[in-house]
Amino acid sequence: MMIETPNFRLRSFVPDDLDDYYTQVYGDADVMRYISGGQPRNRERTNDVLTFAMRHEKTYGYSIWALLSR
């Protein structure tokens, strides 16, 4: 599923998003200080979160999405 605007694209996560999600969110200390206890997470934990999100969307029809700038 995808939503597009002139500036952004929102879409469901896919397995290929792991590296970017880890680098830009879960592995970034500046980002993580505002999320879930404030500590960066390892790549394995990031994979667990993405796997959960994709499974949740398949099961329930909604989940967190990837936000991409154009």
GROMACS elastic network, one bead per residue, 0.5 to 0.9 nm:
[ bonds ]
;  ai    aj funct       b0    kb
    1    10     6  0.83911   500
    1    11     6  0.56778   500
    1    12     6  0.57407   500
    2     9     6  0.70277   500
    2    10     6  0.55312   500
    2    12     6  0.66593   500
    2    65     6  0.89542   500
    3     8     6  0.83853   500
    3     9     6  0.57931   500
    3    10     6  0.50662   500
    3    11     6  0.63555   500
    4     7     6  0.79333   500
    4     8     6  0.60429   500
    4    10     6  0.63255   500
    4    11     6  0.84868   500
    5     8     6  0.52233   500
    5     9     6  0.61942   500
    5    10     6  0.85414   500
    5    70     6  0.89321   500
    6     9     6  0.82709   500
    6    70     6  0.76058   500
    7    68     6  0.86835   500
    7    69     6  0.60038   500
    7    70     6  0.54095   500
    8    67     6  0.68410   500
    8    68     6  0.56095   500
    8    70     6  0.54536   500
    9    66     6  0.80874   500
    9    67     6  0.58921   500
    9    68     6  0.51494   500
    9    69     6  0.63618   500
    9    70     6  0.70454   500
   10    65     6  0.62455   500
   10    66     6  0.56402   500
   10    68     6  0.63916   500
   10    69     6  0.88941   500
   11    14     6  0.89215   500
   11    64     6  0.89875   500
   11    65     6  0.54495   500
   11    66     6  0.53701   500
   11    67     6  0.67937   500
   11    68     6  0.82395   500
   12    53     6  0.87652   500
   12    54     6  0.74821   500
   12    57     6  0.80912   500
   12    62     6  0.88199   500
   12    63     6  0.78823   500
   12    64     6  0.74385   500
   12    66     6  0.60547   500
   13    16     6  0.82323   500
   13    17     6  0.65062   500
   13    18     6  0.88654   500
   13    50     6  0.70810   500
   13    51     6  0.89115   500
   13    53     6  0.74848   500
   13    54     6  0.63339   500
   13    63     6  0.89951   500
   13    64     6  0.78447   500
   13    65     6  0.57643   500
   13    66     6  0.56572   500
   14    17     6  0.56609   500
   14    18     6  0.79952   500
   14    50     6  0.79808   500
   14    51     6  0.87841   500
   14    54     6  0.72328   500
   14    66     6  0.88280   500
   15    18     6  0.59803   500
   15    47     6  0.83806   500
   15    50     6  0.74723   500
   15    51     6  0.77424   500
   15    54     6  0.85678   500
   16    19     6  0.71893   500
   16    20     6  0.83482   500
   17    20     6  0.55455   500
   17    21     6  0.59423   500
   17    22     6  0.84414   500
   17    50     6  0.82703   500
   17    66     6  0.82373   500
   18    21     6  0.52148   500
   18    22     6  0.59775   500
   18    23     6  0.85017   500
   18    43     6  0.80270   500
   18    46     6  0.70873   500
   18    47     6  0.62628   500
   18    50     6  0.72024   500
   19    22     6  0.51908   500
   19    23     6  0.60630   500
   19    24     6  0.84383   500
   19    43     6  0.80603   500
   19    46     6  0.89376   500
   20    23     6  0.51012   500
   20    24     6  0.57695   500
   20    25     6  0.79463   500
   21    24     6  0.53168   500
   21    25     6  0.54249   500
   21    26     6  0.66342   500
   21    27     6  0.81568   500
   21    46     6  0.73998   500
   21    47     6  0.89811   500
   21    50     6  0.85608   500
   21    66     6  0.85654   500
   22    25     6  0.55284   500
   22    27     6  0.51052   500
   22    28     6  0.77037   500
   22    41     6  0.81374   500
   22    42     6  0.77313   500
   22    43     6  0.61063   500
   22    46     6  0.59506   500
   22    47     6  0.82188   500
   23    26     6  0.66888   500
   23    27     6  0.52011   500
   23    28     6  0.63045   500
   23    43     6  0.88467   500
   24    27     6  0.66813   500
   24    28     6  0.60000   500
   24    31     6  0.79388   500
   25    28     6  0.54014   500
   25    29     6  0.82686   500
   25    30     6  0.87675   500
   25    31     6  0.59607   500
   25    32     6  0.67530   500
   25    40     6  0.82866   500
   25    46     6  0.89272   500
   26    29     6  0.77501   500
   26    31     6  0.75112   500
   26    32     6  0.62599   500
   26    35     6  0.89113   500
   26    39     6  0.84925   500
   26    40     6  0.54541   500
   26    41     6  0.52799   500
   26    42     6  0.72400   500
   26    43     6  0.78951   500
   26    45     6  0.84449   500
   26    46     6  0.63127   500
   27    31     6  0.83195   500
   27    32     6  0.75963   500
   27    39     6  0.87075   500
   27    41     6  0.56427   500
   27    42     6  0.64752   500
   27    43     6  0.74911   500
   27    46     6  0.83563   500
   28    31     6  0.54547   500
   28    32     6  0.61148   500
   28    33     6  0.86921   500
   28    39     6  0.88048   500
   28    40     6  0.60203   500
   28    41     6  0.84274   500
   29    32     6  0.50404   500
   29    33     6  0.60412   500
   29    38     6  0.75075   500
   29    39     6  0.64779   500
   29    40     6  0.52502   500
   29    41     6  0.88333   500
   30    33     6  0.56646   500
   30    34     6  0.78049   500
   30    38     6  0.86311   500
   30    40     6  0.86229   500
   31    34     6  0.60803   500
   31    35     6  0.71270   500
   31    38     6  0.82424   500
   31    40     6  0.82541   500
   32    36     6  0.71334   500
   32    37     6  0.77307   500
   32    39     6  0.57252   500
   32    40     6  0.55350   500
   32    41     6  0.82428   500
   33    36     6  0.77789   500
   33    37     6  0.69202   500
   33    39     6  0.61021   500
   33    40     6  0.77557   500
   34    37     6  0.75013   500
   34    38     6  0.57478   500
   34    39     6  0.89205   500
   35    38     6  0.55908   500
   35    39     6  0.79845   500
   36    39     6  0.74772   500
   37    40     6  0.89425   500
   41    44     6  0.81480   500
   41    45     6  0.61440   500
   41    46     6  0.67558   500
   42    45     6  0.54537   500
   42    46     6  0.63888   500
   42    47     6  0.88136   500
   43    47     6  0.61828   500
   43    48     6  0.86726   500
   44    47     6  0.50627   500
   44    48     6  0.63232   500
   44    49     6  0.88409   500
   45    49     6  0.63604   500
   45    50     6  0.87732   500
   46    49     6  0.51599   500
   46    50     6  0.63326   500
   46    51     6  0.85791   500
   47    50     6  0.51605   500
   47    51     6  0.59992   500
   47    52     6  0.84673   500
   48    51     6  0.51317   500
   48    52     6  0.60925   500
   48    53     6  0.86094   500
   49    52     6  0.50993   500
   49    53     6  0.61539   500
   49    54     6  0.86907   500
   50    54     6  0.61527   500
   50    55     6  0.84986   500
   50    64     6  0.89972   500
   51    54     6  0.52518   500
   51    55     6  0.60996   500
   51    56     6  0.84555   500
   52    55     6  0.51298   500
   52    56     6  0.59143   500
   52    57     6  0.85599   500
   53    56     6  0.50676   500
   53    57     6  0.61966   500
   53    58     6  0.86431   500
   53    62     6  0.85574   500
   53    63     6  0.56474   500
   53    64     6  0.63048   500
   53    65     6  0.82609   500
   54    57     6  0.52431   500
   54    58     6  0.62708   500
   54    59     6  0.86772   500
   54    62     6  0.89433   500
   54    63     6  0.73090   500
   54    64     6  0.85397   500
   55    58     6  0.51090   500
   55    59     6  0.61205   500
   55    60     6  0.84785   500
   55    63     6  0.87613   500
   56    59     6  0.51189   500
   56    60     6  0.57457   500
   56    61     6  0.72418   500
   56    62     6  0.68055   500
   56    63     6  0.60980   500
   57    60     6  0.53099   500
   57    63     6  0.50079   500
   57    64     6  0.82043   500
   58    61     6  0.56985   500
   58    62     6  0.76098   500
   58    63     6  0.87985   500
   59    62     6  0.82307   500
   60    63     6  0.80483   500
   62    65     6  0.87145   500
